[in-house]
Amino acid sequence: MPSHNPRLAVLPARTGPRDRPTLLLTGGSGVLGRALIDELSPDFDLLCLRRNTPLRDPRVRELRGDLVAPRLGLSPLAWHELALEVDVVLHSAAETNWRTPPEDITRTNLRGADSMLDLAARADAPMYLVSTAFVANTPTEEDHRRFPGAAAYLDSKARAEQLHREAGVPGAIVRPSVVMGDSGTGRIAGEQGLTRTIGSMMLGQVPVLPGAPEARIDMVPQDYVARAVGDLVRGRVGSGEYWLTAGKQAIELGEFADVCADVAVRHGLPRPERPRLIPVEAVHRLLLPLLEGTSLPSAVRKRLQYYAELLLVFQRELPFDTSLGDPDCGARPTHADIRTALANNAENWAVANAALLSRHRATAAAPAEVAS
């Protein structure tokens, strides 16, 4: 993005109270970003970096910029003024779309982290880096071949962490696992992998899943993650790496399927059959090679490939340690808390997709009506 672009030459004027520190947030339009705005807006003057799509949130000021451009695409004057104003940097933005070319994922995630570290150093401000708990899953050469996007994502997040450690900038690294919707309402800013999985399970579109019945899915509601990050920032925590995970409280894969099925029944759908669970070793040894040469319908093949890719990221090396509930790090959810949050997330999906559920109910009832 050219630095002479006049739209990027001036910082947005501050309109709120002058006694609050300024926090620069990236990724404010994302699932976690929206929850972070809810958490941090009472305590900070929020300045949100965005590229194209406006946030249109009266609680924040928006700064248009480009993470991968020199000086974020800002003019030299605006870059200097930004460094003078910012008191805290919270870098939550990342390329998370695994269909993006791997080299673009790497470039965005590394250049973005480097730019924000440079700004934090110039501003003499702490920087809090949102990474992922799944950096614990080091991709193999086979993973890079089969799942290039997911593997590039994991590698780029691990390398961004290393940049943070080497920069000497105060702050902390936070590693959330799968971020769910709100624990109480189930609401989420946008559809992501977990949301799509919940919907597919409720509709009975998941005949098989990679993993053993006792395999765990580590997921944490967005409000728990945002509260932990907020506590770290407000507590001025200047170092460390924090695991924002369910840990040993994570629910099992079979339990996940049962919760989705229970919600489906409450919304008038036939109870979905529990997916057949395929052992992890069989996924790579049998299922994936079968998919490459199979005559299965394209939609089924893509769905199985998608769940196998999620397996690479979300089911290895569990259970994680967790820092939730530690000093300055939010509250620790119980197993029951996470199960209830999953049910609320499924309920929210069902309400948001009422028309789709209605069509499925009609399709399921049609054979019975014909038979009568």
SULGI-V337411 format. One record per run of one state. SS is the DSSP state (H for helix, E for strand, L for the rest). FROM is the first residue (numbers start at 0). TO is the last residue. If there is no record, write none. Layout:
# SULGI-V337411
SS,FROM,TO
SS,FROM,TO
This chain:
# SULGI-V337411
L,0,4
H,5,7
L,8,20
E,21,25
L,26,29
H,30,39
L,40,43
E,44,49
L,50,58
E,59,63
L,64,68
H,69,72
L,73,74
H,75,84
L,85,86
E,87,90
L,91,100
H,101,122
L,123,124
E,125,129
L,130,131
H,132,135
L,136,139
H,140,145
L,146,146
H,147,166
L,167,169
E,170,175
L,176,176
E,177,179
L,180,191
H,192,201
L,202,206
E,207,209
L,210,214
E,215,216
L,217,217
E,218,220
H,221,233
L,234,239
E,240,243
L,244,245
H,246,248
L,249,249
E,250,251
H,252,265
L,266,274
E,275,277
L,278,278
H,279,291
L,292,296
H,297,313
L,314,333
H,334,351
L,352,352
H,353,370
L,371,371
